[in-house]
Amino acid sequence: MWREVIELSRPKNIILAVITVPLGAYLASPNLSPNLFGLVALQTASVVFFMAAGNTFNDISDISIDKIAKSDRPLPSERISVTDATRVAYGFSFLSLLSMLIGAYLLKEDRIYVAAIWLLAAMLIYTYDMGPQTKRMGLIGNIAISLMVGAVILYGAASIGKLFTPLVFYAASVAFFANLAREIIKDCEDMESDEGRNTLPMRIGLEKARMLSYLLVMSALIILFIPHWLGPLSPNQLLIQSPAMILLITLNAPMMKGDDHSAQQRIRLGMLLGLLAFAVEVSI
């Protein structure tokens, strides 16, 4: 059963949390004192468990669709029952809440921001898979997921009591816009198999959806530039962002060809390179 539990949690997606929570803390405080490492570790664990729970709930919600499109997944293949998967999801949720509460208690000051971000993300993930099921609402669901991606960076800064650091908000905004562009392109890629969803490509067409996605990528690029113009980063450090910028600027080629899979993979890579470049810049 452990193999199925790990598969339901989607480890590849969780790697992003392992990177972005410490990244948020590091951008907020490059000279992070060793006594804060434990706080970052606890909140990283909280996000890992949170994402594992969310991914499991998502598979439970999509079981009827996955029986056709992804029959080898643990639930449609009946390698694990819905009852057991639900228990696993609630178990992950409890571990996430517990990790968050312990970290907030140890933080002592500004702990309210850690709890507020966690509760906001919990509301977004709940309404995404259950309740109104925003994942079936196309763009609204895309925005919900992208808000959570950006919030992870803010959560990392909040975990050490330094949420209100300008560079952290720039990084979170880059993550939001880039991920929103990627979610739209993923909907273009999955348009034929997205039964029961009212996605943006379905409503406005593939070409217009791709154009909007590219505009969102350009928005992420502009935000990458702003901290080098207004501070706290130096204009000379913009060169460190060049791999991410080149990767994102040249996305128009695969998008025009309709190569949605390549485009969404490049957006994710460009986003990661841009965020990691911020970390390199603040260390210089």
Buried (B, 14 or more C-beta within 10 A) or exposed (E): EEEBBEBBBBEEEBEBBBBBBBBBBBBBBEEBEEEBEEBBBBBBBBBBBBBBBBBBBBBBBBBEBBBEBBEEBBBBEEBBEEEBBEEBBEBBBEBBBBBBBBBBEBBEEBBEBBBEBBEBBBEBBBBBBEEEBBBBBBBBBBBBBBBBBBBBBBBBBBBBBBBEBBBBBBBBBBBBBBBBBBBBBBBBBBBEEBEEBEBBBBEBEBEEBBBBBBEBBBBBBEBBBBBBEEEEBEEEBBEBBEBBBEBBEEBBEBBEEBBBBBBBBBBBBBBBBBBBBBBEBBEE
